[in-house]
Amino acid sequence: MQVAGKNLTFREASASAAKLGIKSYSDYLTDDSDGIPNYKQDPRLPSKPKEFYEDFDDKGGWQAFLQSDKRYSYQDASHAATKLGITSSVDYVTLGRNGEEKYKQDRRLPKDPSSFYRNFIKSGGWDSFLQINGSYKHFHEVSKAAIRLGIKSQVDYESVGSNGIAKHKQDSRLPTNPQSYFENFTELGGWDALLQLMGKYSYLDASNAAVKLGIKSSSGYRKVDDNGVKKHEHDLRLPGNPQSYFNDFFELGGWNTFLQLGPRYNFHEASNATIKLGIISSSDYQKKGSDGLKKFEHDTRLPSAPNTYFADFIEQGGWDTFLQRSK
């Protein structure tokens, strides 16, 4: 039975956690520089709010408790939308593979910024909000925009619609002549690559292409560079999610094999690597993050199930030893 939080209502505990600057469930439990969990900075806070408050989920769960569901200021929303790679008002509400509109990848973004922020138009409208300046700089960006407009060929790109406007001009950031705009247009694959008419690689070709790009991990595969381009997007024939695109991905050896990396860790190495990722339990080991990856998948040398992978897992002390927890 927890006693520490007995004097705090859900709302009071929420305000206290927010005041302490706690941003997430893991942050709530994380030790500070003195080795004390963050929540213990207020001795009245319960160690397990989800269990302590019977209506925890009904009130909105961790998002409501840590007040992470409040909307961004205009400036913060602008940065968040740009970080998601949103390039237009249409793209803002475009459905992703998960069936959700793009802006919903960040729950603090409003559904309609133009009406939510009072000075939206005066601040420069969508161009200012999405930090749009001039034409697209990268082949990958032009490709994505052209595909989004449903363009299927060079002729289609240049075709004039009933409104008297060339199809590519539906997005003012698209260049009139991609083949002259990009000096290495042919080397990048020409129109076939730009309009993604070549299809994706086979498993082996994708593996070699990923290695050629210097990708070393699953998180590195999706890492966004300073130009807002994910690493794998430097080769448009690489799939966004190899683990789901290739049916036998894990049977072939998962990310370790795909990225042609070294062997798995031994028990001690795996334990240290797991601790480094901030994993605190067996369920946390398997927990999926916002990037769609399970926590352990951020290090491709970690096995998916340590308790079965290591024959002497129990003899070594089980999860308590593996996660370096004191009994």
C-alpha positions in Angstrom: 0.0 0.0 0.0 1.3 3.4 -1.0 1.3 6.1 1.6 3.4 8.9 0.1 0.7 10.2 -2.2 -2.2 9.9 0.1 -2.6 13.7 0.6 -2.6 14.5 -3.2 -5.6 14.3 -5.5 -4.9 13.4 -9.1 -5.0 17.0 -10.1 -2.6 18.1 -7.3 -0.2 15.2 -8.1 -0.3 16.2 -11.8 0.5 19.8 -11.0 3.4 18.7 -8.7 4.9 16.4 -11.4 4.6 19.1 -14.0 6.3 21.6 -11.7 9.2 19.2 -11.3 9.6 19.2 -15.0 8.8 15.5 -15.5 7.9 14.9 -19.1 7.3 11.1 -19.4 6.6 7.9 -17.5 10.3 6.9 -17.7 11.4 10.4 -16.6 9.1 10.0 -13.6 11.1 7.0 -12.5 14.5 8.1 -13.6 17.1 8.7 -10.9 18.5 12.3 -10.7 22.2 13.1 -10.0 21.7 12.0 -6.4 20.4 8.6 -7.4 16.9 9.5 -6.2 13.9 8.9 -8.6 12.5 12.2 -9.9 9.1 11.7 -8.4 10.6 11.5 -4.9 11.6 15.1 -5.1 8.0 15.5 -3.8 7.5 12.8 -1.1 3.8 13.1 -1.5 3.9 11.7 -5.0 2.9 8.1 -5.4 5.5 5.7 -7.0 2.8 4.2 -9.3 0.1 6.8 -10.1 -1.6 4.4 -12.5 -2.3 2.0 -9.6 -2.8 4.6 -7.0 -5.6 6.5 -8.7 -8.4 4.1 -9.7 -9.6 6.5 -12.4 -6.1 7.2 -13.8 -6.9 6.0 -17.3 -10.4 7.6 -17.3 -8.8 11.0 -16.5 -6.5 10.7 -19.5 -3.6 8.5 -18.3 0.0 9.6 -18.4 -0.6 12.2 -21.0 -3.1 14.1 -18.8 -1.2 13.4 -15.6 2.0 14.9 -17.0 0.1 17.6 -18.8 1.7 16.7 -22.1 -1.7 17.1 -23.8 -1.6 20.9 -23.7 -1.4 22.5 -27.1 1.9 24.1 -28.3 2.4 27.8 -28.6 2.5 29.0 -32.2 6.3 28.9 -32.4 6.6 25.4 -30.8 3.9 24.1 -33.1 5.7 25.4 -36.1 8.9 23.6 -35.1 7.0 20.4 -34.3 5.2 20.4 -37.6 8.5 21.0 -39.5 10.2 18.2 -37.5 7.4 15.9 -38.7 8.4 16.8 -42.3 5.0 18.4 -43.0 5.3 20.6 -46.2 1.8 22.0 -46.8 -1.7 22.4 -45.4 -2.8 19.3 -47.3 0.2 17.3 -46.1 -0.7 18.4 -42.5 -3.9 16.3 -42.6 -2.7 13.5 -45.0 -3.3 10.0 -43.7 -0.2 7.9 -42.9 0.2 4.2 -43.0 -1.3 4.0 -39.5 -4.5 5.5 -40.8 -3.9 8.7 -38.8 -3.5 12.2 -40.1 0.1 13.3 -40.1 -0.2 16.0 -37.5 -1.5 13.5 -35.0 2.0 12.0 -34.7 2.4 14.8 -32.2 -0.7 15.0 -30.0 0.1 18.6 -28.9 -0.4 19.9 -32.5 -3.9 21.4 -33.1 -6.2 20.0 -35.8 -6.4 23.4 -37.7 -3.6 25.8 -36.9 -5.1 28.5 -39.1 -8.1 28.8 -36.8 -6.4 27.8 -33.5 -3.8 30.5 -33.6 -5.4 34.0 -33.6 -2.6 35.7 -35.6 -2.0 32.8 -37.9 -2.6 34.7 -41.2 -0.8 37.9 -39.9 2.2 35.7 -39.0 2.5 34.6 -42.6 0.0 31.8 -43.0 1.0 28.2 -43.8 4.3 29.2 -45.5 5.5 30.9 -42.3 4.1 28.2 -40.0 5.8 25.4 -42.0 8.9 27.4 -42.5 8.7 27.2 -46.2 11.2 29.2 -48.1 11.6 28.8 -51.8 11.9 25.6 -53.8 12.6 22.1 -52.5 16.4 21.6 -52.2 16.6 17.8 -52.3 15.8 15.2 -54.9 14.0 13.2 -52.2 11.7 16.1 -51.3 10.8 16.7 -55.0 10.0 13.0 -55.4 7.7 12.9 -52.4 5.9 16.1 -53.5 5.4 14.8 -57.0 4.1 11.4 -55.8 1.7 13.2 -53.4 0.3 15.0 -56.4 -0.3 11.7 -58.2 2.2 12.5 -61.0 3.0 9.3 -63.0 5.4 10.5 -65.8 7.4 13.4 -67.2 4.5 14.3 -69.5 2.1 14.2 -66.6 4.5 16.5 -64.6 4.3 19.1 -67.3 0.7 18.6 -68.4 -1.7 21.6 -68.1 -5.0 21.0 -66.4 -8.4 22.5 -67.2 -7.5 25.4 -64.9 -4.6 26.3 -67.2 -2.0 25.4 -64.6 0.7 22.8 -65.1 0.3 19.9 -62.7 3.6 20.4 -60.9 2.6 24.0 -60.1 0.0 22.7 -57.7 3.0 22.7 -55.3 4.8 26.0 -55.8 8.0 24.5 -54.4 8.5 22.0 -57.2 11.0 23.0 -59.9 9.8 23.4 -63.5 12.6 21.2 -64.9 13.9 18.7 -62.4 16.3 17.3 -64.9 18.2 20.6 -65.1 17.5 21.7 -61.5 19.5 18.7 -60.2 22.9 18.4 -61.8 23.1 14.6 -60.9 19.5 13.9 -62.0 20.5 11.0 -64.3 22.9 9.5 -61.7 20.1 9.6 -59.1 17.9 7.5 -61.4 16.2 10.1 -63.6 12.4 10.3 -63.9 12.0 6.6 -62.9 13.6 7.3 -59.6 11.9 10.7 -59.1 8.5 9.3 -59.6 9.4 6.0 -57.9 8.5 3.9 -60.9 11.4 1.4 -60.4 10.0 -0.4 -57.4 11.8 -1.3 -54.2 15.0 -3.4 -53.9 15.1 -7.1 -53.2 16.2 -8.0 -49.7 19.8 -8.5 -50.7 20.0 -5.4 -52.8 18.4 -3.4 -50.0 20.9 -4.8 -47.5 23.8 -3.8 -49.7 22.3 -0.3 -50.4 21.8 0.3 -46.6 25.4 -0.7 -45.9 26.6 1.5 -48.7 24.9 4.4 -47.0 26.8 3.7 -43.8 23.7 2.7 -41.8 24.7 0.9 -38.6 21.4 0.4 -36.7 17.6 0.4 -37.0 17.4 3.9 -35.5 20.2 5.0 -37.8 18.2 3.8 -40.7 15.5 6.4 -39.9 17.7 9.1 -38.4 16.9 12.5 -39.8 19.8 14.7 -40.9 20.1 18.5 -40.7 18.2 18.8 -44.0 15.2 16.9 -42.6 15.9 13.8 -44.7 15.9 10.3 -43.1 19.0 8.3 -43.8 17.3 5.6 -45.9 15.6 8.2 -48.0 19.0 9.0 -49.6 18.2 5.9 -51.7 14.5 6.0 -52.8 14.4 2.3 -53.6 14.9 1.4 -49.9 11.7 0.7 -48.0 10.7 2.8 -45.1 10.3 -0.2 -42.8 12.3 -3.2 -44.0 11.1 -5.3 -41.0 7.5 -5.2 -42.3 8.3 -4.9 -46.0 10.3 -8.1 -46.2 8.1 -11.0 -44.9 11.1 -13.1 -43.8 13.1 -10.2 -42.3 13.4 -11.7 -38.9 13.8 -15.2 -40.1 16.8 -14.0 -42.1 18.4 -12.6 -38.9 16.7 -9.2 -38.4 18.5 -5.9 -38.4 21.8 -7.6 -37.6 21.9 -9.6 -40.8 20.2 -6.8 -42.9 22.9 -4.3 -41.9 25.6 -6.9 -42.1 26.7 -6.3 -38.5 28.7 -8.4 -36.1 27.5 -11.2 -33.7 25.1 -10.8 -30.8 26.3 -9.7 -27.4 27.2 -12.2 -24.6 25.0 -12.0 -21.4 27.2 -9.4 -19.7 27.5 -7.2 -22.8 23.7 -7.5 -23.5 23.0 -6.5 -19.9 25.1 -3.3 -20.1 23.6 -2.4 -23.5 20.1 -2.8 -22.1 20.8 -0.6 -19.1 22.3 2.0 -21.5 19.0 2.1 -23.3 17.2 2.9 -20.1 15.2 -0.4 -20.0 13.8 -1.1 -16.6 11.8 -4.3 -17.0 11.1 -7.3 -19.2 7.9 -5.6 -20.5 9.8 -2.3 -21.1 12.4 -4.3 -23.1 9.6 -5.1 -25.6 7.7 -1.8 -25.4 7.2 0.0 -28.7 8.2 3.7 -29.0 6.7 6.4 -31.2 9.1 5.3 -34.0 7.4 1.9 -34.1 10.4 0.1 -32.8 10.6 -2.0 -29.6 13.1 -0.5 -27.1 15.7 -3.3 -27.6 15.6 -2.8 -31.3 17.5 0.4 -30.9 20.6 -1.8 -30.5 20.6 -4.4 -33.2 23.0 -6.7 -31.3 20.5 -7.3 -28.5 18.4 -10.5 -28.8 14.6 -10.2 -29.0 14.2 -12.6 -26.0 17.2 -12.7 -23.7 15.5 -15.3 -21.4 15.4 -17.8 -24.2 18.5 -16.7 -26.1 20.9 -17.2 -23.2 20.7 -20.8 -22.1 21.9 -20.0 -18.6 19.6 -16.9 -18.3 17.9 -18.2 -15.1 21.2 -19.5 -13.6 22.7 -16.1 -14.2 20.0 -14.5 -12.1 17.2 -13.9 -14.6 15.8 -10.5 -15.3 17.0 -9.0 -12.0 20.6 -9.7 -12.8 20.2 -8.9 -16.5 18.7 -5.5 -15.7 21.1 -5.0 -12.8 18.4 -4.6 -10.2 19.2 -5.0 -6.6 17.0 -7.6 -4.8 
